[in-house]
Amino acid sequence: MLCAGGAKSARSRWLWKTFGNALAGSLPAALGQQNTAQENFPRGENEHALAIQGFGAWSAADYRNGSDIQSDNYVADRARADAVYGLGEGQFKMKAIFPCEIAVASQRGAVASLPIDIRHDLVPMFALQPHSNVPLVQQIVAHFTGLIEEGKLRLGAKLPSIRQFAKTHSVSVFTVADAYDRLVAQGYLVSRANSGFFVKRMADVDASAAGTGVRRWAPFDAMWCLREVFENRDLALKPGCGWIPDGWLFNEGLQRGLRALAADGGDFGGYGDPQGYRPLRQSIRDVMLEQDITVSLAQILLTQGSSQALDLVARSLIKPGDAVLVDDPGYANLLHSLRFLGARLLGVPRSPDGYDLGALESLIKEHRPKVFLTQPRLHSPTGSVASLAQMHRVLNLIERHDMLLVENDIYADLDPLVRQSFASLDQLDRVIHIRSFSKALSPNLRVGYLLASADLVEDFAQMKMMSGLTSSEISERITHHVLMDGRWRKHLKALSGRLADAHGRTAERLLQLGFKLFAQPRAGLFLWAHHPELPDSDVLSAEAAENGIMMGPGHLYSTSLEATNWMRFNPAYCDDERIFDFLKTALAQRGAKPSIQAA
């Protein structure tokens, strides 16, 4: 390529050699030229150049009219070149008007960054995997979704046209059109007539943390815990979360259930039975009978997870200003919901084997509450289990004072031991029993249920219809297929064993650091712990969040929301050494010394 001037001519010859090697797909030859890029295009010199940073092999998908070379500032046919690069993972697609000097750099980074007249955005591209089990449409959607959420595609950036993308990646235009339509439906793109597809959603990045990669955190409040479930999947470590790792769930059983549902066909019109899918209620009735709870179908109401069941009960039984007994510490989501309803929360202190019965009786006599909402088994956040003797005494108080007891038994499937429940002791006379399939099956499959007297269930069903008509029969049918799968019980047994092992490891590590444990259940999802040198778990949790770690600060589970040094740990998420490295550092900064204790 010829350019005016000696220096320009030398740089242009270097450029053309590098550019030509890249177009020819010769990576070693192209990269061999990059070492001269800095001297050919020194920073600060007003040359028109472009350094392209790639992450994979260079090749040319298309280069047209490259023979008509201009002598000075522009390349190609009438000062225009259309070039398409395909670079592998993390690649760039470029369609631009180029000046003649172009520096092409390898994955080690851009070696020059000088002005250039680029008329279109650089759109990161990638290599489709046609032999992958993931459909091509999903690959395209996932790629662009990731780029937008990571801020690599800016608001308003234009994507390649459907035909252009299809041609470059050798896929059907229908595949690309389907992918783009999904991105539009999900709110990532907007389609403009006769213009194309443009990025619509901006990445959710805190501007104050831009450039540091660190997210800034607001103080931990009651809503924080709810938001964390849905918004902070970006945090790498989640020892304070309240769910089971994806790889521990019954995914293969769920997939078989989906296939069975598709094979069944059936009627997907209408709203279904307000009390829920009858065959699933029949299966629940049979399982309850095995657990010494005799129940009729009229006493079973299916709900959208246990959260809806708790909400239906609370809105049916509690009015603003009512005194309500709850565990203290207790289930954070429930406490927040009750506050929203205007209830006066009366905290019943938990003990490692259940409750402070003296405090419970005093609260009942003083405030005359109508209902006690409690979690006797594998309690959140303490992991404690109420003893049978304690449960008998609690039921005696409930009966003597003409109250109702709501038993939140959502972790029953994670308990390897056969235990009596309040429902089995009371046979649903004064007890409302709530459970969920979501914990052990899938949090995305929102299927729970409540058991109560037939009259109460009828009232709850009316409330359910007023607030949301019916629950999803499709989800209930999938759940029913899973329960009928012969491997469901084997999965629960294996899951319980896995959790027990995780409990043992996590308890030992915490004790070695000097933490005190409230209980050691070796089951369920939680350990409740505190360290005497860490007076405020909220402060520690904020520090952890700055380091990409989601903790469970204790005040979220308190009826008073007062600061505490207690915090919740989920052993299923505590196998990463970085969690304990962080705790060691935090303790060292406060002058604490680890104390070895027997687990």
Steps between C-alpha positions, in 0.01 A plus 500: 500500500636844407467807715653843462820570698785272602390436858141460392609264225696283746211488741259423222715213376511364855127545529419328173724205584337458841150560366555264209631221723200538726262486205675192371443330833872479580512563874878455551582728209250762612615492860860517387431851385356625828835564664562782254160652563611722784784658302285536191212658693643674809241632746420866474586526131206616297476201268178330407528149641301230670624235739267205526521280808402138439481187710532221246632414155476757222334419171311686232143413418472758226713770334374668191654733241836510673696554179405861446744652750509873558829685536449695815238480777246236398500135410304316230243570237445879489645545853286226645557143623252262654681250719358223708715326756408174681725460800371216720372567851470864604542618141422818320299553185583825328346677206658842467658760281870455563789741456796327345714453811351221709690327778385147571588372847482156658324385812778651707323831458472806284841648421376827356196709564481786256207683339307329222182581316278204583143528384350197681536344842736213561273207586666215694441169324567137576526152351183294496529138606279306258572165669415623849194373686398864541283609204649768275220741584579473869873545434435826316259627766737411785795666328333835436328496840836458667662779299219743582490416871878527526492842336698391194217611272385852572149637492412572138768277348384345172518127449586337167199453277332161504629412155849627576524300822361190332749526212800564723420206731360263235164460670142537385346845497206343684733401786633855530153653467374274781792600723456872434126474563569341838744775589235758409240317711741489796561874476862490387443623145263730318408452134473812287331482163742521207789555743571175680546381858648718774597445864219616726601404854799655673722285720414526869833637615545742788676801353680560826664162468581525129860424429552314828281197434363541854133549569404755762242384751220678674439422867342162564131540569195276496455530125868429436454132581216470248692686231806280545306193392427649161761769427839379618572195295817683400652437843740210470461378860170465686556348848202699630243396240192288567492248218670184376771513230372429152716190463344347812140525377300225330558645154483172312170418669365841409604447138321165494194672645506760224526230234215306659285811506569559132412138421179515706349782300170575665301817550709811565205735471306641791630569849495159664367402841528786755617246760764368262566204272306209646751218431772700678273556799433127507875431506545750783220332694677164468838643608341673799342174610848345510598786733205441735289788367154390394361747250226512235526667161275778629769582755779550242552828314779531242674837483771680306774396738490523878520880480149522356374254761641714781359814337151350466500393863631833626254711298210278604577488872683822584377859501711815543591542866454133590759345730667205328744251650804417285837333546780734606722482302265394227430451131597836345248501214214424737602772745513756222159393369342525846645848553351602167158379620532716812531214750664551840777242510558321830826310484518160671869435573636184338714250684713217357220253578207723415358793697528704815172364634489741794524797267237347271251459780561853630445651156177308455362610836597864452404559136231236425617431142284295268774319309856373536698464174799274555754273336572208734714290263839611356409854590615800297738651598620290795465149356357386833237229542230511768492192720187289527454596866516869411248457221252333737530791744455757222184329378369493854540878522337546160195301606468660844500849352281422196764584239606371160852384417646535148774242446742604227657161420665586168825317574334167582631339180857583610466319833648148495327410829137402551351753739159591631361834388251731666255385232546131582456569873196724454346344185420846359263598778683822591801461270541632146784307334702653212755333272673552166654295220714793388789449743599151390364497145551846351449856631367586153220247537272691734288222651412489867199397704321546827297260710228614737144431601260491207332823609828689517615359164178624342572850637860488377386379157264799474788733585719323244239549226454868586873570489610281210220267385684168501853371528677361192363160407792451262748535787285274717484233230878509455541464878263206500706326232812555711337352811398195299860459383652206686822695546349791696545338840850387411579858408374626837712243683812593303431872550466455876832317511669771300365770730612308809856484366496872418374579851786306655766676293355849549450459875859386543639796306289752692597352835867515403460873439346550844134519401231376738224286352139518613435138401655230282208325329705336218189543284310771320649818359623707793753553774457796735829633631666800661850609593574708812740721304240586236241711683289597196433247225351777285839671479673171419238421235556835333874433488431154359273640230780733388705184452230318302371293793134487601465452876189466718515783759308404813282807544299405191355208697424702812156625600662824621748538209764595758869451427639160599818302461313188387498403134359221286718260300380260230744204512412402143678819386791497746753277325687788338821589680456868415214524752721394789791707371272803521389411853862447609595841361202669666588344833868586467413862429309504829786342692327164549692175518355169372421250775496130413191323631368152453224482245 
